Amino acid sequence: MADNHIICNFHLYEPFFFIHQGASRIGDQVSITGVSFPYNAENFPALNPKAKNTCDQSNYRTYPRDGNGQSINDK
């Protein structure tokens, strides 16, 4: 049976580094805060020492490439 009253919704949690910054429920890997979207080299925060040796250290390095609208559209 067809239903014309369906609304579709989706969530995209990207870029993860921006969306989850400071989220304590995830732990130290998101201890970096003050990250803007899109990426801006002039106000990009330093790597928080708590984030060293976590997934976020890698996300920190790739954010200059991933922190933009084209990257989101590509996903």
Contacts in CASP RR format, 6 or more apart in sequence:
PFRMAT RR
TARGET T0000
AUTHOR 0000-0000-0000
METHOD contacts of the structure
MODEL  1
MADNHIICNFHLYEPFFFIHQGASRIGDQVSITGVSFPYNAENFPALNPK
AKNTCDQSNYRTYPRDGNGQSINDK
12 72 0 8 1.000
12 75 0 8 1.000
13 19 0 8 1.000
13 20 0 8 1.000
14 66 0 8 1.000
14 71 0 8 1.000
14 72 0 8 1.000
14 75 0 8 1.000
15 37 0 8 1.000
15 59 0 8 1.000
15 63 0 8 1.000
15 66 0 8 1.000
15 67 0 8 1.000
15 71 0 8 1.000
15 72 0 8 1.000
16 59 0 8 1.000
17 30 0 8 1.000
17 32 0 8 1.000
17 35 0 8 1.000
17 56 0 8 1.000
17 59 0 8 1.000
17 60 0 8 1.000
17 62 0 8 1.000
17 63 0 8 1.000
17 66 0 8 1.000
17 67 0 8 1.000
18 35 0 8 1.000
18 36 0 8 1.000
18 37 0 8 1.000
18 63 0 8 1.000
18 67 0 8 1.000
20 26 0 8 1.000
20 30 0 8 1.000
21 30 0 8 1.000
21 32 0 8 1.000
21 33 0 8 1.000
21 34 0 8 1.000
21 35 0 8 1.000
22 30 0 8 1.000
22 31 0 8 1.000
22 32 0 8 1.000
22 33 0 8 1.000
23 30 0 8 1.000
28 50 0 8 1.000
28 51 0 8 1.000
28 54 0 8 1.000
28 56 0 8 1.000
29 51 0 8 1.000
29 54 0 8 1.000
29 55 0 8 1.000
29 56 0 8 1.000
30 51 0 8 1.000
30 56 0 8 1.000
31 48 0 8 1.000
31 50 0 8 1.000
31 51 0 8 1.000
31 56 0 8 1.000
32 45 0 8 1.000
32 47 0 8 1.000
32 48 0 8 1.000
32 51 0 8 1.000
32 56 0 8 1.000
32 60 0 8 1.000
33 45 0 8 1.000
33 48 0 8 1.000
34 43 0 8 1.000
34 45 0 8 1.000
35 44 0 8 1.000
35 45 0 8 1.000
35 63 0 8 1.000
36 43 0 8 1.000
36 44 0 8 1.000
37 67 0 8 1.000
38 67 0 8 1.000
38 68 0 8 1.000
38 69 0 8 1.000
39 63 0 8 1.000
39 64 0 8 1.000
39 66 0 8 1.000
39 67 0 8 1.000
39 68 0 8 1.000
41 64 0 8 1.000
44 63 0 8 1.000
44 64 0 8 1.000
47 57 0 8 1.000
47 60 0 8 1.000
51 57 0 8 1.000
51 60 0 8 1.000
59 66 0 8 1.000
65 71 0 8 1.000
END
